[in-house]
Every structure is written in C-alpha cells, then in structure tokens.
C-alpha cells in the first residue's frame, strides 16, 4: 500500500507542517486509493498511475460512475 501511495499520490513529497493536516491527507489518499481500485476505466488492466491519468481526462464522468455504483 505504501508503494501505491508514494507512486500514485507522491506521498513522500508531502510538506504538510501540521501533524493533524498530514494525518487527514493520509486518510484522504487511502480513501482515494480504494476508490481507484474499484473504478473500472478501461477493459484492460491499468496501473494506478494510468488510471489516475485516464480519470483526470474526464473526471466528472468517472466520479458519477463511482458515486452511483
């Protein structure tokens, strides 16, 4: 899981000073990672980084699909 958080969300580059803010960001990233794992953006198996890119092209479409599963 740590590898996915680091590669997909660049977690190690986080510069949050406040401890609570860093914890909140970590929770949000883990939640987003679980959503990315559920999301089917292609018929082919894609890496998390590629999924994030494809979702970034049409975020509203994919957000609606995930929210209304």
C-alpha positions as CSV (number, residue, x, y, z in Angstrom):
1,X,0.0,0.0,0.0
2,X,2.8,2.4,0.8
3,X,4.3,2.0,-2.6
4,X,1.0,2.9,-4.3
5,X,0.6,5.9,-2.1
6,X,4.1,7.1,-2.9
7,X,4.0,6.5,-6.6
8,X,0.4,7.4,-7.3
9,X,0.0,10.3,-4.9
10,X,3.7,11.2,-4.3
11,X,3.0,11.0,-0.5
12,X,6.7,11.2,0.4
13,X,6.8,14.7,-1.1
14,X,4.1,15.9,1.3
15,X,5.2,19.1,3.0
16,X,2.3,19.5,5.5
17,X,3.7,21.1,8.7
18,X,0.7,20.5,10.9
19,X,0.5,16.9,12.2
20,X,-3.3,16.8,12.0
21,X,-3.2,18.0,8.4
22,X,-0.8,15.3,7.5
23,X,-2.9,12.7,9.1
24,X,-6.0,14.0,7.3
25,X,-4.3,14.0,4.0
26,X,-3.1,10.4,4.6
27,X,-6.7,9.3,5.3
28,X,-8.0,11.1,2.1
29,X,-5.2,9.4,0.0
30,X,-6.1,6.0,1.3
31,X,-9.8,6.6,0.6
32,X,-9.0,7.7,-2.9
33,X,-6.7,4.7,-3.5
34,X,-9.6,2.4,-2.5
35,X,-11.9,4.2,-5.0
36,X,-9.2,3.9,-7.7
37,X,-9.0,0.2,-7.1
38,X,-12.8,-0.2,-7.5
39,X,-13.0,2.1,-10.6
40,X,-13.1,0.4,-14.0
41,X,-11.9,2.9,-16.5
42,X,-10.8,0.5,-19.2
43,X,-11.3,-3.0,-20.4
44,X,-7.6,-3.6,-19.9
45,X,-5.9,-3.7,-16.5
46,X,-4.2,-0.4,-15.9
47,X,-1.7,0.7,-13.3
48,X,-2.9,3.1,-10.6
49,X,-0.9,5.9,-12.2
50,X,-2.5,5.3,-15.6
51,X,-6.0,5.1,-14.0
52,X,-5.4,8.4,-12.4
53,X,-4.4,9.9,-15.7
54,X,-7.4,8.5,-17.6
55,X,-9.8,9.7,-14.8
56,X,-8.1,13.1,-15.0
57,X,-9.1,13.4,-18.6
58,X,-12.9,13.2,-17.8
59,X,-13.2,13.5,-14.0
60,X,-17.0,14.2,-13.9
61,X,-17.9,11.1,-15.9
62,X,-15.8,8.8,-13.7
63,X,-16.9,10.5,-10.5
64,X,-20.5,9.9,-11.4
65,X,-19.8,6.2,-12.2
66,X,-18.0,5.7,-8.8
67,X,-20.6,7.5,-6.7
68,X,-23.5,5.7,-8.3
69,X,-22.2,2.1,-8.1
